[in-house]
Amino acid sequence: SKTAGFRHDSIPAGIAALKEIGKDTNITVDSTESAAQFTTSNLARYDAVAFLSTTGDVLNAEQQKAFENYVATGGGYVGIHAAADTEYEWE
């Protein structure tokens, strides 16, 4: 839920909701605002990654490449709400 633009007040409630859904469905949910977590080795720990109301340019080129490789090799991605307002310059 890292933001580099407008920050939605609903982010904490969204994280809480995802964690509650995870609890109810026996799915582990982690949350972070640290782009440093976007490494090949760390992303490999997850079945899916969700961007929850992210905004602006939140990943550097190396992190973008790790995330691209993660998705290309079957990692899941879910964009929620303002996730469409993220990474305009990503090619």
C-alpha angles and dihedrals in degrees: 000000000000114000131199095173134023112003116216116222088217095069096096091048090048092052090048090050093050091049091050091050089049091051091050093049099037093247120138112233121195124183131200143162091199113110087194086080089071098093127127093247096047096044089052088069091068136071091202142006124212126201105208112197093326116169137191130359105334104157130057122224094269092049091047091053092050090050093047090052091047092055093040090056095051105279113146126238129197122184115200124197110310093021084103086065092064135098101003092171096049109120 
